Amino acid sequence: MFDHKKYQVPHDTLVKKRSVLIAGHSTSISLEEAFWRELKLISKARNVSLNKIITEIDKSRTGNLSSSIRVFVLAQLKLNL
């Protein structure tokens, strides 16, 4: 069931560019607000930095980093169902 109170469409669909460090190099990632929020929650739950999680995603990706982050977040949310 979709919880409309948790998500604020269209705000959550807005793409925002953020700078992150991946293996000591600065890069920018464009991601919807909803994915940034969930990624931050995953980071907090694991007690690791966002940069560390993004670096790990970057190491294992085969395509676009933003897409890989979305798939990672989706997979983590599915594990919690």
C-alpha positions in Angstrom: 0.0 0.0 0.0 1.3 3.4 -0.9 1.6 5.8 2.1 0.8 9.2 0.7 1.8 10.8 4.0 5.4 9.6 3.7 5.9 10.9 0.1 5.2 14.4 -1.1 4.6 14.1 -4.9 5.6 16.2 -6.8 8.3 17.3 -4.4 9.8 13.8 -4.2 10.1 13.6 -8.0 12.3 16.7 -8.2 15.8 15.8 -9.3 18.5 17.5 -7.3 22.2 17.4 -8.1 24.5 16.9 -5.1 28.3 16.6 -4.8 29.8 13.5 -3.2 33.2 12.1 -2.7 33.9 8.7 -4.3 37.3 7.2 -3.4 38.6 10.7 -2.7 37.3 12.2 -6.0 34.5 14.8 -6.1 31.6 14.1 -8.5 28.0 15.1 -8.8 25.0 12.8 -8.8 21.5 13.8 -9.9 18.8 11.9 -8.0 15.1 12.4 -7.0 14.5 13.7 -3.5 12.7 10.4 -2.5 15.8 8.4 -3.4 18.2 10.8 -1.6 16.0 10.6 1.6 15.9 6.8 1.5 19.6 6.5 0.8 20.3 8.8 3.9 18.0 6.5 6.0 19.9 3.4 4.8 23.2 5.2 5.6 22.0 6.1 9.1 20.6 2.6 9.8 24.0 1.0 8.8 25.9 3.7 10.7 28.1 4.5 7.6 28.6 7.7 5.7 26.7 8.4 2.5 30.0 8.7 0.7 31.0 5.2 1.8 27.7 3.7 0.6 27.9 5.5 -2.7 31.5 4.4 -3.1 30.5 0.8 -2.6 27.7 1.2 -5.2 30.1 2.8 -7.6 32.6 -0.2 -7.2 30.0 -2.7 -8.2 28.1 -0.9 -10.9 28.1 -1.6 -14.6 26.1 1.4 -15.8 25.0 4.9 -14.8 25.8 5.7 -11.1 22.4 7.5 -10.5 20.6 4.5 -11.9 22.7 2.1 -9.8 21.8 4.1 -6.6 18.1 3.9 -7.5 18.3 0.1 -7.9 20.3 -0.3 -4.7 17.7 1.7 -2.7 14.9 -0.3 -4.3 16.6 -3.6 -3.4 17.1 -2.4 0.2 13.5 -1.4 0.5 12.3 -4.8 -0.9 14.4 -6.6 1.7 12.4 -4.8 4.4 9.0 -5.9 3.0 
